[in-house]
Amino acid sequence: MLKLWNLTLIILTFSLTLFGTFLTRSGIIGSVHAFSQGSVGQFFLGFLALIVLGAFSLLAWRLERLHAQGELDSIVSRESAFLLNNLFLVAAAFTVFFGTVFPLLSEAIKGTKVSVGAPFFNLVNIPIFLALIFLMGVGPLIAWRRASAENLRRNFLKPVAIGIVAAAVCRLAGVANALVLLCLALVVFVAATIALDFARAARARRRSGDGWLDATWGLALRQNRRYGGFVVHLGILVVALGVAGSQAWSTQTEATLNRGESMELAGYTIRFEGLEGVEESNHAKVVGTFTVADRKGPYTVLTPAKKFYPQEQTPIAAVDYRLGFMEDLYLVLGEFARDGSHATIKIQVNRMVSWLWIGGFLLTLGAALAILPEPRRKPAVAHAGQTAPA
């Protein structure tokens, strides 16, 4: 149904990959990977033009052979959900493309540098990705061609109710950010749809005589592409929770402490013990010693530093940190007195950042499950007196 659309997306994906490489390698955008003294950027630009013109020329040449086989029967269908999912992803890609290219075009045309930062990308992409999370729950369970009211009620009534209840509980727990509440509700909704689908399939296998192990783990192996995709969805949900949690509950502050003085932030007590100068082989550094105590038990020692290199005009901060499952603590040394009597410290508590890494692991696990070879089905054996099927 979407031959032309799929081929166009493939061409654009490869072309944008080349374009991103061209931007960094040519030195147009400041990057440690830039080869601005060489001519490699011109070769990338020529290759990009060759790929775009050649691919779309071939596409136009074979346009008659790429007509869609069939049409969308209803907006409320799995085909529509897939197409809408594609459109949202293209919109997100265009947002990143526009935000990257616009400052370059503005500087080339007007001669003035324009900064496109996080507020622009958050304003546009956060609603897009929330919509994508919603479609992750709808797409796998909605009916092909045309979904009936019974199909919608059977597959989505309970997950929607569970998502609303989860958002209400989080609101009562003190979460006030509307976007975070919406994200939490959507995450729980999608997780509920995955659990509902898997539970139905496992019950069906149990009724056919399979044991619990074969009806669960065996089911995932027999339909590895489907359930590998579901594991990928779970990974994205964990990443979404990490992003929402880091935005909603992270906190930071900056303070100047005298030697022996303490301060508190988010349940941590940070005490400034002193400064020490250290000479390394290619730089000198000033190391701050801070003891950190929390409600969980004994204190730890963190040693953020400032590194001074002869070839650098400004010092480079060496951040020290303590990582955890639910939250990470970062200390950054700022200005300090030469006699070590006081120092300025930036303290940052980032919550649920580790969930981004866990989500990445689940993404990899789901992809690995999906690409496993499908198990071969054993041919049916005919009993005596029966004719084997052709």
Contacts in CASP RR format, 6 or more apart in sequence:
PFRMAT RR
TARGET T0000
AUTHOR 0000-0000-0000
METHOD contacts of the structure
MODEL  1
MLKLWNLTLIILTFSLTLFGTFLTRSGIIGSVHAFSQGSVGQFFLGFLAL
IVLGAFSLLAWRLERLHAQGELDSIVSRESAFLLNNLFLVAAAFTVFFGT
VFPLLSEAIKGTKVSVGAPFFNLVNIPIFLALIFLMGVGPLIAWRRASAE
NLRRNFLKPVAIGIVAAAVCRLAGVANALVLLCLALVVFVAATIALDFAR
AARARRRSGDGWLDATWGLALRQNRRYGGFVVHLGILVVALGVAGSQAWS
TQTEATLNRGESMELAGYTIRFEGLEGVEESNHAKVVGTFTVADRKGPYT
VLTPAKKFYPQEQTPIAAVDYRLGFMEDLYLVLGEFARDGSHATIKIQVN
RMVSWLWIGGFLLTLGAALAILPEPRRKPAVAHAGQTAPA
1 68 0 8 1.000
1 69 0 8 1.000
1 70 0 8 1.000
1 71 0 8 1.000
1 72 0 8 1.000
1 79 0 8 1.000
2 68 0 8 1.000
2 82 0 8 1.000
2 83 0 8 1.000
2 86 0 8 1.000
3 66 0 8 1.000
3 67 0 8 1.000
3 68 0 8 1.000
3 69 0 8 1.000
4 59 0 8 1.000
4 63 0 8 1.000
4 66 0 8 1.000
4 67 0 8 1.000
4 68 0 8 1.000
5 83 0 8 1.000
5 86 0 8 1.000
7 59 0 8 1.000
7 66 0 8 1.000
8 59 0 8 1.000
9 86 0 8 1.000
9 90 0 8 1.000
11 51 0 8 1.000
11 52 0 8 1.000
11 55 0 8 1.000
11 56 0 8 1.000
11 59 0 8 1.000
12 93 0 8 1.000
14 51 0 8 1.000
14 55 0 8 1.000
15 48 0 8 1.000
15 51 0 8 1.000
15 52 0 8 1.000
15 55 0 8 1.000
16 93 0 8 1.000
16 97 0 8 1.000
18 44 0 8 1.000
18 47 0 8 1.000
18 48 0 8 1.000
18 51 0 8 1.000
19 48 0 8 1.000
21 44 0 8 1.000
22 28 0 8 1.000
22 41 0 8 1.000
22 44 0 8 1.000
22 45 0 8 1.000
22 48 0 8 1.000
23 29 0 8 1.000
23 100 0 8 1.000
24 30 0 8 1.000
24 31 0 8 1.000
24 33 0 8 1.000
24 34 0 8 1.000
25 33 0 8 1.000
25 34 0 8 1.000
25 35 0 8 1.000
25 40 0 8 1.000
25 41 0 8 1.000
25 44 0 8 1.000
26 34 0 8 1.000
26 35 0 8 1.000
26 36 0 8 1.000
26 40 0 8 1.000
26 41 0 8 1.000
26 42 0 8 1.000
26 44 0 8 1.000
26 45 0 8 1.000
27 34 0 8 1.000
27 35 0 8 1.000
27 36 0 8 1.000
27 41 0 8 1.000
28 104 0 8 1.000
29 100 0 8 1.000
29 104 0 8 1.000
35 41 0 8 1.000
59 66 0 8 1.000
72 79 0 8 1.000
72 80 0 8 1.000
72 83 0 8 1.000
73 79 0 8 1.000
73 145 0 8 1.000
73 146 0 8 1.000
74 80 0 8 1.000
74 145 0 8 1.000
74 146 0 8 1.000
74 147 0 8 1.000
76 142 0 8 1.000
76 146 0 8 1.000
76 147 0 8 1.000
76 152 0 8 1.000
77 142 0 8 1.000
77 143 0 8 1.000
77 144 0 8 1.000
77 145 0 8 1.000
77 146 0 8 1.000
77 147 0 8 1.000
78 139 0 8 1.000
78 142 0 8 1.000
78 143 0 8 1.000
78 144 0 8 1.000
78 145 0 8 1.000
78 147 0 8 1.000
79 144 0 8 1.000
79 145 0 8 1.000
81 135 0 8 1.000
81 138 0 8 1.000
81 139 0 8 1.000
81 142 0 8 1.000
82 139 0 8 1.000
84 135 0 8 1.000
85 132 0 8 1.000
85 135 0 8 1.000
85 139 0 8 1.000
88 128 0 8 1.000
88 131 0 8 1.000
88 132 0 8 1.000
88 135 0 8 1.000
89 132 0 8 1.000
91 128 0 8 1.000
92 125 0 8 1.000
92 128 0 8 1.000
92 129 0 8 1.000
92 132 0 8 1.000
95 121 0 8 1.000
95 124 0 8 1.000
95 125 0 8 1.000
95 128 0 8 1.000
96 121 0 8 1.000
96 125 0 8 1.000
99 116 0 8 1.000
99 120 0 8 1.000
99 121 0 8 1.000
100 116 0 8 1.000
102 114 0 8 1.000
102 116 0 8 1.000
103 113 0 8 1.000
103 114 0 8 1.000
103 115 0 8 1.000
103 116 0 8 1.000
106 112 0 8 1.000
106 113 0 8 1.000
106 114 0 8 1.000
107 113 0 8 1.000
107 114 0 8 1.000
126 179 0 8 1.000
129 240 0 8 1.000
130 179 0 8 1.000
130 182 0 8 1.000
130 183 0 8 1.000
130 186 0 8 1.000
133 183 0 8 1.000
133 186 0 8 1.000
133 187 0 8 1.000
133 190 0 8 1.000
133 236 0 8 1.000
133 237 0 8 1.000
133 240 0 8 1.000
134 186 0 8 1.000
134 189 0 8 1.000
134 190 0 8 1.000
136 190 0 8 1.000
136 233 0 8 1.000
136 236 0 8 1.000
136 237 0 8 1.000
137 159 0 8 1.000
137 189 0 8 1.000
137 190 0 8 1.000
137 193 0 8 1.000
137 194 0 8 1.000
137 233 0 8 1.000
138 156 0 8 1.000
138 193 0 8 1.000
140 193 0 8 1.000
140 194 0 8 1.000
140 197 0 8 1.000
140 226 0 8 1.000
140 230 0 8 1.000
141 155 0 8 1.000
141 156 0 8 1.000
141 193 0 8 1.000
141 196 0 8 1.000
141 197 0 8 1.000
142 151 0 8 1.000
142 152 0 8 1.000
142 155 0 8 1.000
143 151 0 8 1.000
155 193 0 8 1.000
155 196 0 8 1.000
156 193 0 8 1.000
158 192 0 8 1.000
158 196 0 8 1.000
159 189 0 8 1.000
159 190 0 8 1.000
159 192 0 8 1.000
159 193 0 8 1.000
159 196 0 8 1.000
160 189 0 8 1.000
162 188 0 8 1.000
162 189 0 8 1.000
162 192 0 8 1.000
163 185 0 8 1.000
163 186 0 8 1.000
163 188 0 8 1.000
163 189 0 8 1.000
163 192 0 8 1.000
164 185 0 8 1.000
166 184 0 8 1.000
166 185 0 8 1.000
166 188 0 8 1.000
167 181 0 8 1.000
167 182 0 8 1.000
167 184 0 8 1.000
167 185 0 8 1.000
167 188 0 8 1.000
170 180 0 8 1.000
170 181 0 8 1.000
170 184 0 8 1.000
171 181 0 8 1.000
175 181 0 8 1.000
175 184 0 8 1.000
175 248 0 8 1.000
177 247 0 8 1.000
177 248 0 8 1.000
179 244 0 8 1.000
179 247 0 8 1.000
180 244 0 8 1.000
180 245 0 8 1.000
180 247 0 8 1.000
180 248 0 8 1.000
183 240 0 8 1.000
183 241 0 8 1.000
183 243 0 8 1.000
183 244 0 8 1.000
184 241 0 8 1.000
184 244 0 8 1.000
186 240 0 8 1.000
187 237 0 8 1.000
187 240 0 8 1.000
187 241 0 8 1.000
187 244 0 8 1.000
190 233 0 8 1.000
190 237 0 8 1.000
191 234 0 8 1.000
191 237 0 8 1.000
194 230 0 8 1.000
194 233 0 8 1.000
194 234 0 8 1.000
197 230 0 8 1.000
198 216 0 8 1.000
198 219 0 8 1.000
198 227 0 8 1.000
198 230 0 8 1.000
201 219 0 8 1.000
201 223 0 8 1.000
202 212 0 8 1.000
202 215 0 8 1.000
202 216 0 8 1.000
202 219 0 8 1.000
203 215 0 8 1.000
205 211 0 8 1.000
205 214 0 8 1.000
205 215 0 8 1.000
205 219 0 8 1.000
206 212 0 8 1.000
206 215 0 8 1.000
219 227 0 8 1.000
220 227 0 8 1.000
220 228 0 8 1.000
220 369 0 8 1.000
221 372 0 8 1.000
221 375 0 8 1.000
222 375 0 8 1.000
224 369 0 8 1.000
224 370 0 8 1.000
224 372 0 8 1.000
224 374 0 8 1.000
225 370 0 8 1.000
225 374 0 8 1.000
227 369 0 8 1.000
228 366 0 8 1.000
228 367 0 8 1.000
228 369 0 8 1.000
228 370 0 8 1.000
229 366 0 8 1.000
229 369 0 8 1.000
229 370 0 8 1.000
231 362 0 8 1.000
231 365 0 8 1.000
231 366 0 8 1.000
231 369 0 8 1.000
231 370 0 8 1.000
232 362 0 8 1.000
232 363 0 8 1.000
232 366 0 8 1.000
232 367 0 8 1.000
232 370 0 8 1.000
234 359 0 8 1.000
234 362 0 8 1.000
235 358 0 8 1.000
235 359 0 8 1.000
235 360 0 8 1.000
235 362 0 8 1.000
235 363 0 8 1.000
236 359 0 8 1.000
236 363 0 8 1.000
238 355 0 8 1.000
238 358 0 8 1.000
238 359 0 8 1.000
238 360 0 8 1.000
238 362 0 8 1.000
239 355 0 8 1.000
239 356 0 8 1.000
239 359 0 8 1.000
239 360 0 8 1.000
239 363 0 8 1.000
241 352 0 8 1.000
241 355 0 8 1.000
242 352 0 8 1.000
242 353 0 8 1.000
242 355 0 8 1.000
242 356 0 8 1.000
243 356 0 8 1.000
244 352 0 8 1.000
245 351 0 8 1.000
245 352 0 8 1.000
245 355 0 8 1.000
246 350 0 8 1.000
246 351 0 8 1.000
246 352 0 8 1.000
246 353 0 8 1.000
248 351 0 8 1.000
249 351 0 8 1.000
249 352 0 8 1.000
250 348 0 8 1.000
250 349 0 8 1.000
250 350 0 8 1.000
250 351 0 8 1.000
251 265 0 8 1.000
251 266 0 8 1.000
251 348 0 8 1.000
251 349 0 8 1.000
252 346 0 8 1.000
252 347 0 8 1.000
252 348 0 8 1.000
252 349 0 8 1.000
253 265 0 8 1.000
253 346 0 8 1.000
253 347 0 8 1.000
254 344 0 8 1.000
254 345 0 8 1.000
254 346 0 8 1.000
254 347 0 8 1.000
255 263 0 8 1.000
255 344 0 8 1.000
255 345 0 8 1.000
255 347 0 8 1.000
256 335 0 8 1.000
256 342 0 8 1.000
256 343 0 8 1.000
256 344 0 8 1.000
256 345 0 8 1.000
257 263 0 8 1.000
257 270 0 8 1.000
257 271 0 8 1.000
257 272 0 8 1.000
257 342 0 8 1.000
257 343 0 8 1.000
257 344 0 8 1.000
257 345 0 8 1.000
258 272 0 8 1.000
258 341 0 8 1.000
258 342 0 8 1.000
259 272 0 8 1.000
259 273 0 8 1.000
259 274 0 8 1.000
259 340 0 8 1.000
259 341 0 8 1.000
259 342 0 8 1.000
260 271 0 8 1.000
260 272 0 8 1.000
260 273 0 8 1.000
260 274 0 8 1.000
261 271 0 8 1.000
261 272 0 8 1.000
262 269 0 8 1.000
262 270 0 8 1.000
262 271 0 8 1.000
262 272 0 8 1.000
263 269 0 8 1.000
263 270 0 8 1.000
263 347 0 8 1.000
264 270 0 8 1.000
265 347 0 8 1.000
265 349 0 8 1.000
266 327 0 8 1.000
266 349 0 8 1.000
267 294 0 8 1.000
267 295 0 8 1.000
268 292 0 8 1.000
268 293 0 8 1.000
268 294 0 8 1.000
268 329 0 8 1.000
268 347 0 8 1.000
268 349 0 8 1.000
269 292 0 8 1.000
269 293 0 8 1.000
269 294 0 8 1.000
270 290 0 8 1.000
270 291 0 8 1.000
270 292 0 8 1.000
270 331 0 8 1.000
270 345 0 8 1.000
270 347 0 8 1.000
271 290 0 8 1.000
271 291 0 8 1.000
271 292 0 8 1.000
271 293 0 8 1.000
272 288 0 8 1.000
272 289 0 8 1.000
272 290 0 8 1.000
272 342 0 8 1.000
272 343 0 8 1.000
272 345 0 8 1.000
273 288 0 8 1.000
273 289 0 8 1.000
273 290 0 8 1.000
273 291 0 8 1.000
274 288 0 8 1.000
274 289 0 8 1.000
274 340 0 8 1.000
274 343 0 8 1.000
275 286 0 8 1.000
275 287 0 8 1.000
275 288 0 8 1.000
275 289 0 8 1.000
275 336 0 8 1.000
275 337 0 8 1.000
275 340 0 8 1.000
275 343 0 8 1.000
276 286 0 8 1.000
276 287 0 8 1.000
276 288 0 8 1.000
276 289 0 8 1.000
277 284 0 8 1.000
277 285 0 8 1.000
277 286 0 8 1.000
277 287 0 8 1.000
278 284 0 8 1.000
278 285 0 8 1.000
278 286 0 8 1.000
278 287 0 8 1.000
278 305 0 8 1.000
282 309 0 8 1.000
282 310 0 8 1.000
283 307 0 8 1.000
283 308 0 8 1.000
283 309 0 8 1.000
283 310 0 8 1.000
284 307 0 8 1.000
284 308 0 8 1.000
285 305 0 8 1.000
285 306 0 8 1.000
285 307 0 8 1.000
285 308 0 8 1.000
285 318 0 8 1.000
286 305 0 8 1.000
286 306 0 8 1.000
286 308 0 8 1.000
286 333 0 8 1.000
286 336 0 8 1.000
287 303 0 8 1.000
287 304 0 8 1.000
287 305 0 8 1.000
288 303 0 8 1.000
288 304 0 8 1.000
288 305 0 8 1.000
288 333 0 8 1.000
288 336 0 8 1.000
288 343 0 8 1.000
289 301 0 8 1.000
289 303 0 8 1.000
290 301 0 8 1.000
290 302 0 8 1.000
290 303 0 8 1.000
290 304 0 8 1.000
290 331 0 8 1.000
290 345 0 8 1.000
291 299 0 8 1.000
291 300 0 8 1.000
291 301 0 8 1.000
292 299 0 8 1.000
292 300 0 8 1.000
292 301 0 8 1.000
292 302 0 8 1.000
292 322 0 8 1.000
292 329 0 8 1.000
292 331 0 8 1.000
293 299 0 8 1.000
293 300 0 8 1.000
300 322 0 8 1.000
302 320 0 8 1.000
302 321 0 8 1.000
302 322 0 8 1.000
302 329 0 8 1.000
302 331 0 8 1.000
303 320 0 8 1.000
304 317 0 8 1.000
304 318 0 8 1.000
304 319 0 8 1.000
304 320 0 8 1.000
304 331 0 8 1.000
304 332 0 8 1.000
304 333 0 8 1.000
304 345 0 8 1.000
305 317 0 8 1.000
305 318 0 8 1.000
305 320 0 8 1.000
305 333 0 8 1.000
306 315 0 8 1.000
306 316 0 8 1.000
306 317 0 8 1.000
306 318 0 8 1.000
306 333 0 8 1.000
306 334 0 8 1.000
306 336 0 8 1.000
307 315 0 8 1.000
307 316 0 8 1.000
307 317 0 8 1.000
307 318 0 8 1.000
308 315 0 8 1.000
309 316 0 8 1.000
317 332 0 8 1.000
317 333 0 8 1.000
317 334 0 8 1.000
318 333 0 8 1.000
319 330 0 8 1.000
319 331 0 8 1.000
319 332 0 8 1.000
320 330 0 8 1.000
320 331 0 8 1.000
321 328 0 8 1.000
321 329 0 8 1.000
321 330 0 8 1.000
321 331 0 8 1.000
322 328 0 8 1.000
322 329 0 8 1.000
323 354 0 8 1.000
324 354 0 8 1.000
325 354 0 8 1.000
326 351 0 8 1.000
326 352 0 8 1.000
326 354 0 8 1.000
327 349 0 8 1.000
327 350 0 8 1.000
327 351 0 8 1.000
327 352 0 8 1.000
327 353 0 8 1.000
328 349 0 8 1.000
328 350 0 8 1.000
328 351 0 8 1.000
328 353 0 8 1.000
328 354 0 8 1.000
329 347 0 8 1.000
329 348 0 8 1.000
329 349 0 8 1.000
330 346 0 8 1.000
330 347 0 8 1.000
330 348 0 8 1.000
330 349 0 8 1.000
330 350 0 8 1.000
331 345 0 8 1.000
331 346 0 8 1.000
331 347 0 8 1.000
332 345 0 8 1.000
332 346 0 8 1.000
332 348 0 8 1.000
333 343 0 8 1.000
333 344 0 8 1.000
333 345 0 8 1.000
334 343 0 8 1.000
334 344 0 8 1.000
334 345 0 8 1.000
334 346 0 8 1.000
335 343 0 8 1.000
335 344 0 8 1.000
336 342 0 8 1.000
336 343 0 8 1.000
336 344 0 8 1.000
337 343 0 8 1.000
380 388 0 8 1.000
380 389 0 8 1.000
381 388 0 8 1.000
382 388 0 8 1.000
382 389 0 8 1.000
END
